[in-house]
Amino acid sequence: MFRFLGVLMGIAMRTGSPLALSLAEPVWKQLAGQQLAPADLTEVDKDYVPGLLCIRDMDDKELLSLELAFNTPSACGHEVSLSTRYNKITPENKHEYVRLALNYRLHEFDEQVKAVRDGMSRVVPVPLLSLFSGNELEAMVCGSPDIPLNLLKSVATYKGVDSSSPLVQWFWEVMESFTNQERSLFLRFVWGRTRLPRTIADFRGRDFVLQVMDKYSPPDHFLPESYTCFFLLKMPRYSCKHVLLEKLKYAIHFCKSIDTDEYARVALAGDAQEASSADNSDMESVSHEE
């Protein structure tokens, strides 16, 4: 599973198609071939290192009275034994405990990180990863969680409407008013993803197409349509910005399934209902014959 994730991450780097991954900063550092330091643990468990320091500096009598087990919690919360020599933390072994506990947490996911790197190596040269910091590697794989409208505008083309028309201006004003989360929902609606590529070059000729259609009558009664394979938004010629805002917001929040899949489910349900009706008719015919 982790190797397959690495393959996907490598493909994202090569194709400029960002993945919306929420991995901790230390993971990206390890993927870039960097060694972790105790300070990195604060990114995933802010109380872990201070807790170890508290044990290290604790008064001997107080430490003995607590009878702490020579264990440490894993990232999943399970207790892990750090040594077969000791059962309890004592003043004599507390420094060794701190060293072993730190070492365990710093290398807890080495095996999984190695599997991800192995997967990435099938798509991109692994030595290339060491040229980047963890933050730079994350940006190449995931893009930016912030969605800059100027980047989207730079790849926008228009059909059935002029780029300077009021409808287009309303559309971009509505997009400007959206929160970053709503812009992410918009991208999912029109493109099936939640982040933009980092640069214009990473779009690789895939323009965002805004097409205004006159087939909807009256236009204010219809929702916009999207074709995620073509990065295409088809929109009625709305009468005002307020209507455009309402319809677009409804679409991005509630229209999440692909139409053909929905049609298939409806069709299957219809076929099943017809089959059931036919079976009932046959049973009734048999009953009448008897």
Protein Blocks (a to p, Z undefined) as FASTA:
>chain_A
ZZmmmmmmmmmmmnopacdddddfklmmmmnopacdfklmmmmomklmmmmmmmmmpcfk
lmmmnopafbdddfkopacdfbfkbmbdcfklmmmmmmmmmmmmmmmmmmmmmmmmmmmm
mmbcfklmmmpcfklmmmmmnopfbdcfklmmmmgccehiafkbmklmmmmmmmmmpcfk
lmmmmmmmmnopabdcfblklnnopacdddddfkbccfklpccdddfknopacddddfbf
klmmmmmmmmmmmmmbcfklmmmmmmmmmmmmmmmmmmmmmmmmmmmmZZ
